[in-house]
């Protein structure tokens, strides 16, 4: 039923209960406690009986969300389904208890009621006595929704105050399952069985200079496991090493909520944390040991940041993360072996590195050998240089643009369409005498200004998209020219080309130190296989996989 027609009927003396409407309801409670569930059942029964008792109304089954906060609508499945059904024209009117049932956010409440009105669906907020089909409802809705939003802000402030008071009174807040401690009534006591693991972690890290992955394996070998019986997660070990509670210190203000409405948090720099020795927290490790472990952790983290940025890492080590052990499915890691003859770069299975040769028989691979194999494959592929270049260009084109012009254009075109529809409705209201000509002119001028501004932005965005397209075409042509030069292989194998073309290499199970068999998978085209004998280089073949074997050929 058309909203304008409904409002005309109500001006002529009819009430909302006299109109032939399809009516549904929305019910929600913010927790799943028993008393709240009972309240929800009462709401469902009440609204069902109310709607069915009105002869002019047609009952449409309601929408219910259990145990979900009203601060945001993002996780309220039934609410969002109700909005979708409203837009599909499945009912005309919604009854709900109060504005806070819809949302405690002013913006959300107004946004959804306006969307519903645009699709000729009204809402009755019963306790607030607001019917959005009334012409003056929007002003009252803004006021009441603002009050509901302020309640959320006050609740947030009360919680913060409560936290501060609890800390002041010596109550330890935070994780109730902190490893090494038992927590009861906000008081921590040491769990000696778990504390033994904490002390061992700090000893292995600070005194024996072990890496975190090695510590995880060492703990498992010594019989220490997580509460679920698994090896200690790397992230868990990091959290243990960095938590000041283990040296008997209180630590807070690590993060801060910047918006109480969407609960968005930001993590603060360490110099903004609140830290101090706390007698209510029993220390598990000495303060000196904790400080030494964290100094080492920061030093290693800084070294990692300096030397392992993604682009730098891949340019220097094109085989990183691309060599897979056929026996265990784990990746090979880079290692530099030093000898009298100089340094040699090799790749070793992670299982072998962690547990030794008894755990993994896969041989280590030399970068020089891999480069020779890839050069041979590239020489074969380069017989069709165009196919190679197209594969590289395809990879580059798959990287998303930093600015989505197409999405911006669609959004602005949608906004223009919406404003023009509002202008049409405004004209109808003026023709029907609902608003005066002066009011029509004032509001229509406002819409015209919005249209003009949007059209200017749309024109600029379209021009930007066109310019970006021209720049992308020019860049791709430069890349094609560079690839044409690189595919001569006069200066050896280009690591960037390996990174772009190579997908992964599988070291086949059964390979030994002398006899090695590899499956090489490229990002374009079928797989290749390579087999070679280090003791006799003449016994080697490199060919597309699943082809008829040929006589052994020497590597090139």
Secondary structure, DSSP 8 states (H G I E B T S, - for coil): --HHHHHHHHHTT--GGGS--EEEEEEE-SS--HHHHHHHHHHHHHHHHHHHT-TT-EE---EEE-S--SS-STT-HHHHHHHHHHHTTS-SEEEES-HHHH-S-HHHHHHHHHHHHHTT-EEEETTTTEETTSTTHHHHHHHHHHHHHHHHHHHHHHHHHHHHHHHHTT---S-TT-TTEEEETTEEEE-HHHHHHHHHHHIIIIIS---HHHHHHHHHHTT---TTSS---HHHHHHHHH-GGGGTEEEE-SEEEEETTTTEEEE--GGGSEEEE-TTS--SS-HHHHHHHHHHHHHHHHHHHHH--HHHHHHH-TTTTTEEETTT--BEEEEEEEETTEEEEEEEEHHHHHH-TTT-----EEHHHHHHHHHHHHHHHGGGHHHHHHHHHHHHHTS--SS-HHHHHHHHHHHHHHHHHHHHHHHHHHHTTSS-HHHHHHHHHHHHHHHHHHHHHHHHHHHHHHHHHHHHHHHHHHHHHHHHHHTT-TT---HHHHHHHEEEEEE-TT--SSEEEEEEEESSS--EEEEEETT-TTSEEEEETTS---------
